[in-house]
Amino acid sequence: MASSRSSNSLVVQQARSALEQMKYEVAQELGIQIPQDGYYGYMATRDTGAIGGNITRRLIQIAEQQLSGGSNFRR
């Protein structure tokens, strides 16, 4: 995914690569095609925002399941 201008910061910096990998796995799970070069310039901002929202929603779901002792992330 493209680099972010988010003001959020990771508490554990070593988790960055694992989080990036999870984003790609969730995108694949949701059937989202990620351009090879990472360039989304041909897409409307609304569409890329929807993609990010769906990925974030799924990541939160995974975290909630893990915190509640539920099933782990399906690969």
N, C-alpha and C positions, 0 to 999 in steps of 0.2 A: 504494500500500500504506500501511497505517497507520504512524505513527511508531514507532520502535523504542526499547526501553530497553536495548539492547545496550551492553556496555562496550567493544566493538570501535570503533576509530577509523580513519578513512581516512588514509592517508599523504599522499595528494594530495587536498586538500579540493575542488578543482575537478572531481574525478571523480564527485562525489556525484550530480549530475543524470544523467550517463551511466549510472551504476550503477542508479539508480532506473528509467530507461528500459529497461535490459536486463531488470530484474526483471519489468516489465510484458510485455515481448516474450516472455520465457521462459514466463510464466504463460499467455499466449495460445497459444504453441507447445504447451504441455502440455494445453491445453483447459480451463484453469481460468477460471471466470467470476469477475471481480472486480466487487463491487457498486459502482454509480455513486457512492454516498456514502462508500465505503471502510469501511462498518460491517459487521463480521463477528459481531455480538453474538448472532445467531440460530444460529451454528455452535458445535459442541462444540470445546473447546480441543484435543482430540486431532486433530480434523479440520484445524483451522487450522495446527497444528504439522506435520501431514503435508504440507500445501500448502507451507509454508515449507521443509521438508526437501527436497521434490522440486525446488523452485526453486533452492535452494542447491546441491543435487547437480548440477543442469544448469549452473549458473554455474561451478562448479569444473571440470566437464567442458570447457566452452568455454575457460576459462583454460588448462587443461592442453594442449588442442589448439593454442592460440596459442603457448604457450611451447615446444612441441615442433616448431613450424613446420608443423603440420598445417593442415587447412582452417579457414578463418575461420568465424565465427558465421553460420549460415544464417538469412536473413530471409524 
